[in-house]
Amino acid sequence: MTAPGTLLEAIEIAPDVPGSRAWKVRFASTDMFGRRTESTGVVAAPGDDGRDRPVVVWCHGTTGLGDAGTPSHQPNPAGGLITFPEALSMTDVDRGVPGMDQYLAAGAVVVAPDYQGMGTDGFHHYCCATTGARDAVNGVRSLAQLEPAGASTRFGALGWSEGGGMALGVPELPGDELRGLDLRGVSTFAPGVPGLVARPERDTVVAGGRMGDHHVIMLFTVIGWLFDDLEPTDVLAPETVELVAKGWNGLPGHVLGQQLQALAATQDLLNESHPQHVDRWLERLASVCAGQVAASAPVFVATGLDDDMVFPLWQQIYLDAARELGTDATQREYAGEDHCTVPFAASSDAAEFLLDRLGA
């Protein structure tokens, strides 16, 4: 049986950063239940010969639930972050890594997994920190078999939004899952940790209209798929369940969201009886998110004060919980920045936090 972290395929591609090299990769991983999976992704490394290079693993934000949201399938995926709908995006899927130039210039290798279920069998475990964290760690492990990259075992995790929650899950993995690797730190932009938010902010999520947001619809859909004792129509209208079932794999997240928005113009996306079931679903959501145990490495959280998607209060809820558990957590706030701009505004600070700890 193929061990997690085994490199299964590496195809060199044209780099998007001058003086670098890049590969599309496929590697063995496991999901939150320990089931064997495969993940794809992109690796970028300095173009000259080198050894013992530090590694940065990028956990991307929401792009969808299936193959249509795969970042490595987009044009020029081995470069800086380009978000939909920027003029240069060319697709409706975000791609690239914020600060890619800075990491490569510092001599680091960057690996950017797509996550299990994106370009591989199954569906993406949306916001499930353990599945995402295992993909991140196994992506780092696979670099040992990509000799031209010259990667070392010391690494840091970087993530945004959904991927911020995935990255925060990396230092919460049991020690044996990090054996042989040297995790130095985690940097995040507006990390999504919806399970923690669901407790104190239940009324904001449920009664405040957030339940109709396509991100929440995606969350509840995935929770329903993950746990056999939950039925999606307990909380979602049958028409909502049907729409997602038809489009989850073939539509990027933005497009699926547009279709859900169009459906919401004619009917409620939720089952009218959802309040009697929603607390049980929120408990399951909490069980799969980060913020469960003290992080084994220091974390950095960049918060845009104008973020209306992952509210600053929601990020503070994570920080308070993490610090109470004993996590070494640093936050920096960015006035005038929202959810989509904070990765650009804070990329240098996030990189400095990681690179200092990686000795780069």
Secondary structure as UniProt FT lines:
FT   TURN            4..5
FT   STRAND          7..13
FT   TURN            18..19
FT   STRAND          20..30
FT   TURN            32..33
FT   STRAND          36..46
FT   STRAND          53..59
FT   HELIX           67..69
FT   HELIX           71..73
FT   TURN            84..85
FT   TURN            87..88
FT   TURN            98..99
FT   HELIX           100..105
FT   TURN            106..107
FT   STRAND          109..113
FT   TURN            116..117
FT   TURN            126..127
FT   HELIX           129..142
FT   HELIX           143..145
FT   HELIX           147..149
FT   STRAND          151..160
FT   HELIX           162..169
FT   HELIX           170..172
FT   HELIX           175..178
FT   TURN            179..180
FT   STRAND          182..189
FT   HELIX           194..197
FT   TURN            198..201
FT   HELIX           202..206
FT   TURN            207..208
FT   HELIX           210..212
FT   HELIX           214..226
FT   TURN            228..229
FT   HELIX           232..234
FT   HELIX           238..247
FT   TURN            248..250
FT   HELIX           253..264
FT   TURN            265..266
FT   TURN            272..274
FT   HELIX           275..287
FT   STRAND          299..304
FT   TURN            305..306
FT   HELIX           312..325
FT   STRAND          329..334
FT   TURN            335..336
FT   TURN            339..341
FT   HELIX           342..345
FT   HELIX           347..358
//
